[in-house]
Amino acid sequence: MKLLLTSGGITNQSIRDALVDLLGKEIADSTALCIPTAQWGHPMCGPTSVRGFVSGLPPWGGMSSLGWASLGVLELTALPSIGEERWVPWVVDADVLLVDGGDATYLYHWIRQSGLEALLPSLTDTVWVGVSAGSMVTTPRIGDYFVEWPSAPDDRTLGLVDFSIFPHLDLFPGNSMEHAEKWAADIAGPAYVLDEESAVMVVDGAVEVVSEGRWRRFPS
């Protein structure tokens, strides 16, 4: 897959341009599916924020209000009960998956349980746009610091990339660079710290930071 791993979504022109480059066409000509599943696993999220993300309402809906040719919702917790013959074509036909934040370990659980994980290797032309946990879930692990789901067995996630992500730099009191340095010491591997104006783009294993803000790579 082509990955655009953001902290806060499509927040500036540079990140938007990167999205268009990955799509290979204009947003208005592209079809998208919203995946809000991670929100259900985080204590700070719920029905209101899920609706905001899906509907495009501020402050949650920046990605879903970009002007897509079509926009649908893919709720991963529902997929095991409806059969792959229904939902697999929905995913295959989409140009982009908009994967929202919440708890990355909960999202990882449902990516596996739903059967989506097994489908991902075949989606070579699909763009995955993550926000926060929607980005973190593509990494090998997120660090205990970000695990909010009580049933998470550990902090491991998909491992589609070989680095970890610390999002929301300077947005919350617990997301300072000092906190990021302690987190990175626990991760003990490659990692990126991203503010709301920064993202990491990954295509065929090549990694590029897209930013109009503040970011840092560990080890420095």
Backbone as a ProteinNet text record, in pm:
[ID]
protein_1_A
[PRIMARY]
MKLLLTSGGITNQSIRDALVDLLGKEIADSTALCIPTAQWGHPMCGPTSVRGFVSGLPPWGGMSSLGWASLGVLELTALPSIGEERWVPWVVDADVLLVDGGDATYLYHWIRQSGLEALLPSLTDTVWVGVSAGSMVTTPRIGDYFVEWPSAPDDRTLGLVDFSIFPHLDLFPGNSMEHAEKWAADIAGPAYVLDEESAVMVVDGAVEVVSEGRWRRFPS
[TERTIARY]
82.5	0	86.5	27.2	89.6	39.6	130.2	93.8	119.8	21.5	38.2	0	101.2	82.2	92.1	-23.3	-29.5	-56.1	-32	-69.3	-210.7	-240.6	-369.2	-454	-412.8	-490.4	-430.6	-514.5	-469	-478.9	-375.5	-380.5	-315.8	-245.2	-181.4	-165.6	-121.5	-113.1	-8.9	100.8	205.3	154.5	80.4	26.2	-82.9	-163.1	-266.8	-203.4	-96.9	-27.8	29.1	81.5	134.3	23.1	-95.1	-209.3	-245.8	-252.6	-286.5	-181.6	-54.7	52.4	34.8	0.3	-18.4	-139.3	-245.5	-366.1	-342.4	-256.9	-234	-347.6	-436	-547.2	-601.9	-693.8	-749.2	-839.1	-849.4	-936.4	-1080.8	-1122.4	-1259.7	-1290.7	-1187.7	-1205.7	-1180.9	-1164.7	-1124.3	-1233.2	-1236.7	-1336.2	-1268.8	-1337.7	-1278.4	-1370.9	-1310.2	-1382.3	-1325.5	-1411.6	-1371.7	-1373.3	-1270.7	-1264.8	-1253.8	-1364.3	-1363.6	-1335	-1306	-1306	-1218.6	-1101.4	-1008.5	-1070.7	-1167.6	-1226.8	-1296	-1357.3	-1431.5	-1340.5	-1212.4	-1120.4	-1054.5	-1085.8	-1019.3	-1119.1	-1083.6	-1178.6	-1218.5	-1141.4	-1174.4	-1260.8	-1292.3	-1371.7	-1508	-1600.4	-1733.6	-1823.2	-1954.6	-2047.6	-2036.7	-2012.7	-2006	-1883.5	-1768.3	-1647.1	-1648.4	-1708.8	-1721.5	-1806.8	-1920.4	-2005.5	-1932.5	-1854.1	-1780.1	-1681.6	-1609.5	-1512.5	-1581	-1687.1	-1754.8	-1825.9	-1886.5	-1968.1	-1888.4	-1765.8	-1685.7	-1702.2	-1770	-1789.8	-1658.6	-1629.6	-1511.9	-1534.2	-1428.4	-1288.4	-1238.5	-1330	-1285.8	-1282.2	-1349.2	-1379.8	-1297.9	-1172.7	-1093.9	-1074.5	-1058.4	-1031.8	-1156.9	-1269.1	-1391.4	-1458.2	-1412.5	-1473.7	-1385.8	-1298.9	-1205.9	-1267.8	-1388.1	-1451.6	-1432	-1442	-1424.1	-1536	-1504.9	-1607.5	-1716.6	-1677.1	-1772.6	-1704.5	-1784.2	-1731.6	-1822.9	-1763.6	-1841.1	-1777.2	-1844.1	-1795.9	-1772.2	-1655.8	-1622.5	-1597.3	-1694.8	-1681	-1630.9	-1507.4	-1442.7	-1510.5	-1571	-1634	-1753.9	-1810.6	-1926.9	-1888.3	-1765.7	-1729.9	-1739.2	-1697	-1705.2	-1846.6	-1946.8	-2085.1	-2157.1	-2093.4	-2164.1	-2103.6	-1983.1	-1924.8	-1834.6	-1722.4	-1624.1	-1679.1	-1776.6	-1830.1	-1895.2	-1933.7	-1991.7	-1884.8	-1801.8	-1716.8	-1585.7	-1532.4	-1405.5	-1415.9	-1521.5	-1531.4	-1536.3	-1596.4	-1598.9	-1457.5	-1373.1	-1236	-1153.5	-1165	-1087.1	-1119.1	-1244.1	-1285.8	-1250.9	-1212.5	-1181.7	-1041.6	-1025.8	-893.4	-814.5	-886.3	-817.8	-896.8	-823.8	-881.1	-840.1	-938.6	-914.9	-930.3	-819.3	-819.8	-801.3	-906	-906.5	-831.4	-810.2	-740.2	-829.6	-768.7	-833.4	-727.8	-754	-654.8	-602.4	-471.5	-411.7	-418.7	-411.5	-417.1	-557.2	-659.8	-797.6	-818.4	-767	-776.3	-704.2	-586.7	-511.2	-590.3	-651.1	-732.5	-840.1	-908.6	-1019	-974.1	-857.7	-801.5	-775.1	-728.8	-703.9	-834.1	-921	-1045.1	-1138.1	-1136.2	-1226.7	-1184.4	-1055.9	-1003	-934.1	-936.6	-873.8	-722.9	-660.4	-515.4	-472.5	-545.9	-510.7	-526.2	-613.8	-638.4	-534.3	-472	-384.4	-273.6	-204.4	-96.4	-141.2	-268.1	-317.5	-356.5	-361.3	-408	-292.1	-224.2	-99.7	-122.3	-241	-267.9	-349.8	-386.3	-469.8	-384.4	-436.7	-368.4	-429.7	-345	-385.9	-348.6	-447.7	-422.1	-461	-364	-389.5	-386.4	-467.6	-462.4	-429.2	-321.8	-287.5	-280.9	-372.5	-370.8	-387.1	-455.5	-468.2	-336.3	-240.9	-104.4	-19.6	-34.4	46.7	24.6	-95.5	-126.4	-44.4	10.5	92.2	233.6	270.2	406.4	421.4	544.8	562.3	506.6	521.3	470.5	453.9	365	333.7	391	441.2	488.3	375.2	403.7	300.9	236.6	308.7	260.3	128.3	105.6	-12.7	-120.9	-103.8	-205.1	-314.7	-436.1	-550.8	-656.4	-654.2	-754.1	-718.5	-801.9	-766.8	-742.5	-800.8	-786.1	-666.1	-586.7	-470.4	-370.5	-326.8	-229.2	-90.3	-57.6	72.1	60.1	172.3	167.5	198.7	197.4	232.1	119.2	159	63.1	106.4	61.4	71.5	213.6	302.3	438.1	449	365.1	377	499.7	545.3	667.5	762.4	885.7	984.8	1016.9	928.8	949	820.6	833.6	717.9	687.7	570	525.5	474.5	521.9	472.4	396.8	262.8	185.7	157.5	98	42.3	146.8	267.4	371.1	322.5	333.4	298	148.5	64.1	-79.9	-140.5	-90	-138.2	-21.9	-50.7	56.4	144.2	85.6	161.9	231.3	232.9	294.8	405.6	484.3	597.7	716.2	817.1	937.5	1006.2	996.2	1053.1	984.6	851.2	779.1	817.9	836	872.3	1009.7	1101.6	1235.4	1230.6	1150	1135.6	1067.1	965.4	895.6	991	1072.2	1165.1	1268.5	1309.5	1405.8	1345.4	1214.9	1146.8	1128.4	1095.5	1077.9	1208.4	1318.9	1452.4	1464	1407.9	1414.6	1385.4	1384.9	1354.9	1216.9	1204.5	1076.8	1072.3	949.8	926.3	832	865.9	779.5	719.1	585.2	516.5	422.5	423	319.3	203.5	104.1	-16.8	5.8	118.8	149.4	247.3	267.1	368.5	311.2	373.5	330.9	451.2	437	537.4	472	534.1	485.4	575.7	514.1	590.1	537.5	627.5	593.3	704	668.1	765.9	887.3	863.8	970.3	1047.1	1026.1	1093.2	1014.7	1084.9	1021.6	1056.5	954.5	974.8	887.5	944.4	868.4	812.9	683.9	616.1	572.9	624.2	598.4	600	508.7	514.6	523.3	566.6	570.7	697.7	679.7	791.9	789.2	901.9	912.3	1055.3	1071.1	1204.6	1211.9	1327.4	1348.2	1440.1	1406.6	1493	1540.4	1665.8	1772.4	1806.8	1844.1	1872.4	1998.9
-119.1	0	124.9	234.6	364.9	427.9	473.3	519.5	668.3	738.8	877.1	882	884.5	867.4	1003.9	1056.1	1190.3	1184.7	1297.9	1313.8	1368.2	1470.9	1539.5	1541.3	1469	1466.3	1554.6	1594.3	1677.7	1823.2	1870.2	1997.7	2112.5	2086.2	2194.4	2153.3	2248.3	2224.5	2119.2	2113.8	2016	1873.2	1848.3	1714.8	1684.6	1783.4	1763.1	1729.4	1800.9	1772.9	1631.5	1587.1	1451.2	1349.1	1377.2	1287.9	1277.6	1389.9	1389.4	1312.4	1330.3	1256	1105.7	1063.8	921.1	866.7	944.4	901.8	893.7	980.2	986	1052.4	1119.8	1193.9	1288.7	1373	1471.1	1403.8	1466.1	1415	1405.2	1500.8	1502.6	1386.1	1317.5	1201.6	1070	1074.3	957.8	913.2	782.1	725.4	689	716	698.5	622	547	482.1	531.9	578.2	618	497	481.6	375.3	439.7	448.5	513.6	418.8	293.1	186.9	216.4	275.7	298.6	381.7	466.7	555	477	364	289.4	235.3	224.9	170.8	273.9	401.8	508.9	579.1	600.6	658.7	802.5	873.6	1012	1025.9	913.1	915.7	852.7	873.2	816.3	854.7	839.7	863.5	1001.4	1103.6	1238.7	1256.3	1209.3	1225.2	1135	1016.5	929.7	997.3	1052.3	1123.1	1241.1	1311.8	1425.2	1385	1275.2	1227.9	1187.7	1111.2	1057.8	1168.2	1262.8	1364.6	1484.4	1499	1614.6	1733.9	1715.9	1827.3	1864.5	1993.1	2032.7	2000.7	1969.9	1971.2	1835.4	1738.7	1601.8	1562.9	1635.2	1581.9	1631.1	1671.5	1730.1	1641.5	1511.7	1423.7	1390.9	1376.5	1336.6	1452	1573.8	1690.8	1749.5	1668.5	1717.8	1728.3	1671.8	1678.7	1555.1	1438.1	1311.4	1287.4	1208	1169.8	1088.5	1002.8	931.8	901.9	893	872.4	775.7	668	569.9	541.4	460.4	423.7	273.5	233.7	92.6	70	12.3	-15.8	-159.4	-173.5	-304.6	-403.5	-354.9	-447.6	-518.8	-463	-524.5	-629.5	-625.3	-707.3	-858.2	-911.8	-1057.6	-1112.7	-1029.6	-1078.4	-1066.4	-1006.5	-987.1	-1064.5	-1117.9	-1200.8	-1124.6	-1187.6	-1123.2	-1092.9	-1172.9	-1148.8	-1011.3	-952.7	-817.9	-711.1	-720.6	-607.2	-601.9	-715.4	-711.6	-625.6	-638.8	-550.3	-402	-368.4	-228.1	-174.8	-254.6	-212.4	-209.6	-313.3	-322	-206.8	-165.5	-59.6	81.1	96.6	229	273.1	400.7	456.5	480.6	511.6	550.8	504.5	462.3	430.6	541.4	607.1	715.4	656.3	632.7	555.2	649.6	663.7	764.5	717.7	812.7	786.9	729.5	708.5	644.4	561.6	433.9	343.9	249.8	252.4	173.7	24.1	-19	-162.8	-217.2	-137.6	-178	-186.2	-88	-88.7	-210	-239.1	-355.8	-484.3	-496	-614.5	-633.9	-527	-541	-548.9	-496	-519	-667.9	-733	-877.9	-957	-926.1	-1001.4	-987.4	-873.2	-848.5	-920.4	-956.1	-1013.9	-912.6	-784	-680.7	-700.1	-746.3	-764.2	-855.9	-964.2	-1059.5	-999.2	-898.7	-836.2	-730.3	-671.7	-556.2	-580.3	-695.1	-711.4	-701.3	-725.9	-719.8	-579.4	-485.6	-349.5	-260	-297.4	-229.3	-86.7	-57.5	76.1	162	105.5	176.6	268.2	384.6	478.1	466	447.8	444.9	579.1	655.3	782.6	765.8	772.3	755.3	886.5	893.3	1003.4	944.2	989.6	945.6	792.7	729.4	583.8	514.8	580.6	526.5	521	602.5	596.3	499.6	510.3	429.6	280	240.8	98.7	33.3	111.5	54.3	20.2	62.6	45.7	-86.4	-126	-252.1	-248.7	-133.8	-118.3	29.5	57.8	197.7	245	152.5	189.1	187	141.5	132.7	267.2	374.4	509.6	539.2	477.2	507.7	400.4	298.2	193.1	236	253.5	294.4	184.4	87.5	-18.8	-122.5	-143.2	-233.2	-377.9	-421.8	-561	-582.9	-480	-496.5	-592	-696.5	-789.1	-727.9	-633.9	-565.9	-445.2	-388.2	-266.2	-292.6	-418.2	-451.4	-416	-378.6	-343.8	-406.9	-356.3	-427.6	-451.5	-354.9	-370.4	-357.7	-274.6	-250.3	-166.1	-88.7	-10	-50.9	-5.7	-47.6	60.5	159	266	287.4	354.1	387.4	536.8	577.5	716.1	768.3	885.9	962.2	1081.6	1084.8	1192.1	1309.1	1411.9	1525.9	1599.8	1612.8	1686.9	1827.2	1863.4	1995.7	2025.5	1930.4	1955.4	1934.5	1835.2	1802.9	1812.2	1834.3	1843.4	1718.6	1601.9	1477.2	1441.4	1534.4	1507.5	1608.7	1637.8	1728.3	1651.8	1724.4	1658.7	1580.3	1627.7	1553.4	1417.9	1415.7	1288.7	1200.7	1261.1	1184.6	1119.8	1189.4	1133.1	1010.9	1017.4	902.3	786.1	818.2	716	648.6	728.2	674.6	583.7	614.9	528.7	391.6	387.8	260.1	185.2	256.4	193	129.5	201.3	149.5	105.1	184.9	157.3	284.2	279.5	398.9	454.2	584.5	646	789.9	835.8	974.4	1040.2	1161.2	1245.4	1349.8	1359.7	1445.7	1542.5	1668.6	1760.4	1757.2	1843.5	1838.5	1883.4	1942.3	1989.7	1898.1	1776.6	1685.9	1548.4	1478.5	1344.3	1268.3	1136.2	1051	979.9	989.4	923.1	804.4	689	568.2	507	491.9	430.5	332.9	206.4	102.6	103.3	125.5	123.5	253.2	347.3	477.3	568.3	627.6	708.6	855.7	940.8	1084.6	1158.9	1254.6	1339.3	1458.2	1482.9	1598.2	1688.4	1809.8	1891.4	2040	2109.4	2255.2	2293.1	2197.8	2219.8	2164.3	2094.6	2046.6	1894.4	1832	1687.1	1649.4	1523.1	1473.6	1324.3	1277.7	1135.5	1081.5	966.3	895.3	766.5	722.8	803.6	922.8	1030.3	1155.8	1143.6
0	0	0	-38.4	-27.7	101.7	185.7	319.2	335.1	390.2	432.2	579.2	664.1	807.8	875.5	914.6	971.2	1121	1184.5	1324.2	1335.2	1255.3	1268	1143.6	1037.7	915.3	807.3	712.8	600.8	645.3	712.5	783.2	707.8	598.1	523.8	377.3	296.9	151.6	117.2	190.3	160.5	177.7	286.3	309.9	207.9	173.7	72.3	-63.3	-99.1	-225.2	-226.2	-112.1	-101.9	-123.5	-69.4	-88.6	-235.9	-303.7	-446	-525.9	-491.3	-558.9	-540.6	-419.9	-393.1	-467.8	-475.3	-546.2	-696.7	-748	-890.9	-965.9	-894.8	-953.5	-848.3	-888.2	-795.7	-691.8	-575.3	-469.1	-518.3	-598.7	-649.2	-741.7	-788.8	-876.3	-802.3	-671.6	-593.4	-497.2	-471.5	-379.7	-248.3	-137.9	-5.7	87	178.5	288.2	420.3	510.3	645	737.5	816.9	916.6	1054.5	1130.8	1261.8	1377.8	1350.4	1451.8	1573	1552.3	1664.2	1774.7	1740.5	1840.7	1953.1	1919.8	2021.8	2131.7	2105.1	2204	2292.8	2272.4	2348.5	2439.8	2566.3	2662	2631.8	2550.2	2518.9	2393.6	2329.9	2206.9	2231.6	2138.7	2154.2	2038.6	2053.8	1943.4	1879	1959.9	1903.5	1814.5	1862.1	1781.9	1659.5	1670.9	1554.2	1447.5	1489.5	1394.4	1332.3	1413.4	1360.9	1253	1275.6	1176.9	1047.9	1058.9	941	862.8	933.9	868.4	819.3	869.5	831.4	921.1	1035	1126.9	1196.5	1212.3	1289.9	1437.1	1514.5	1470.8	1423	1402.8	1376.4	1229.2	1142.6	1010.5	894.8	918.2	810.7	689.3	710.2	596.1	517.9	585.6	516.8	443.8	465.7	401.9	292.4	234.2	132.5	-6.2	-24.7	-155.3	-239.4	-179.1	-249.4	-350	-453.8	-550.7	-482.3	-390	-304.9	-172.7	-67.9	66.6	139.9	191.3	266.4	400.4	481.4	614.3	617.7	666.8	684.9	834	903.1	1045.6	1061.2	1105.5	1107.6	1200.7	1309	1403.2	1341	1233.7	1168.6	1065.1	1014.8	899.9	923.3	1038.9	1055.5	1047.1	1070.7	1073.5	939.4	838.4	711	595.3	612.7	508	412.4	375.9	289	150.2	104.9	-28.8	-41.1	72.4	70.8	84.8	190.6	222.2	144.9	101	27.6	-99	-179.8	-297.4	-261.2	-147.9	-106.5	-89	-22.6	4.9	-123.3	-203.6	-326.8	-421	-425.1	-516.5	-468.1	-343.4	-288.9	-330.1	-358.6	-386.8	-258.9	-150.3	-27.5	94.7	196.3	326.4	422.5	481.5	577.4	717.3	785	908.9	1027.5	1106	1211.8	1335.9	1427.1	1551.4	1659.8	1775.5	1889.4	1960.4	1977.6	2035.8	1928.5	1908	1799.8	1825.9	1952.3	1980.2	1955.4	1985.6	1955.8	1804.4	1733.1	1587.7	1529.5	1579	1533	1555.4	1671.8	1701.9	1596	1559.7	1465.7	1320.4	1289.7	1155.9	1136.9	1242	1234.6	1237.7	1333.7	1350.8	1230.4	1166.5	1054.5	927.1	918.4	796.3	707.3	745.6	663.7	654.3	761.3	758.9	645	623.6	518.3	379.4	367.3	237.7	203.8	303.3	281.2	177.9	177.2	78.9	-66.5	-93.7	-231.3	-273.7	-179.4	-208.6	-249.9	-356.2	-394.2	-445.2	-496.7	-548.7	-452.5	-338.9	-242.2	-154.8	-123.7	-34	105.5	204.1	345.2	406.3	448.2	516	662.5	749.6	891.5	966.5	1070.9	1166.8	1303	1365.8	1501.2	1509.8	1583.7	1595	1460.6	1367	1232.8	1158.8	1201.8	1150.7	1234.9	1365.9	1457.4	1437.6	1396.4	1381.9	1271	1180	1073	1119.9	1239.9	1290.3	1366.7	1402.3	1475.7	1617.1	1685.4	1821.1	1851.2	1948.4	1977.5	2110.3	2192.6	2325.2	2426.3	2546.7	2651.4	2681.6	2654.6	2682.6	2612.2	2496.5	2416.4	2421.4	2503.6	2512	2608.7	2558.1	2639.6	2650.7	2561.7	2562.3	2668.8	2769.3	2880.2	2838	2727.8	2683.9	2592.7	2567.7	2480.9	2545.3	2474.1	2531.9	2543.5	2455.7	2455.1	2362.9	2324.3	2242.1	2095.5	2054.3	1915.7	1819.5	1696.5	1592.3	1459.4	1346.4	1219.4	1168.7	1187.6	1136.9	985.7	923.8	780.6	748.9	847.1	834.2	947.3	939.5	1038.8	1141.3	1153.5	1251.6	1330.8	1444.8	1528.2	1517	1568	1555.4	1689.9	1726.9	1842	1784.9	1794.1	1732	1826.2	1770.7	1846.3	1929.6	1874.2	1945.2	1978.9	2107.5	2160.9	2161.3	2118.8	2118.3	2256.5	2330	2463.9	2563.3	2691.4	2791.1	2796.7	2769.7	2775.2	2646.3	2549.7	2420.5	2390	2490.7	2472.8	2414.7	2370.8	2320.8	2432.7	2555.4	2668.1	2683.6	2671.4	2676.9	2559.2	2443.1	2324.5	2340.1	2402.6	2423	2514.5	2619.2	2708.8	2637	2558.8	2480.2	2381.8	2313.4	2214	2278.9	2400.2	2470.6	2497.9	2525.5	2547.4	2416.4	2308.5	2178.1	2130.7	2152.2	2119.6	1973.8	1884.5	1741.2	1665.1	1533.2	1454.1	1488	1494.5	1531.2	1482.1	1457.2	1417.3	1517	1555.9	1638.2	1545.9	1544.4	1448.9	1519.6	1475.8	1520.8	1421.3	1441.3	1358.8	1214.8	1187.3	1051.8	980	1033.4	979.2	951.1	856.5	818.9	764.6	757.7	696.1	578.5	461.4	341.3	310.4	281.9	253	123.4	26.2	-102.4	-139	-154.6	-191.7	-99	28	127.2	142.4	51.4	61.3	154.9	250.3	354.7	334.1	339.1	323.5	423.9	493.8	585.2	508	527.9	467	581.5	585.9	705.4	676.3	741.4	752.2	900.3	981.3	1125.2	1187.5	1298.3	1379	1385.3	1362.8	1371.3	1407.6	1445.4	1480.7	1456.5	1416	1397.2	1506.1	1561	1654.8	1590	1607.3	1669	1582.6	1647.3	1576.8	1493.2
[MASK]
++++++++++++++++++++++++++++++++++++++++++++++++++++++++++++++++++++++++++++++++++++++++++++++++++++++++++++++++++++++++++++++++++++++++++++++++++++++++++++++++++++++++++++++++++++++++++++++++++++++++++++++++++++++++++++

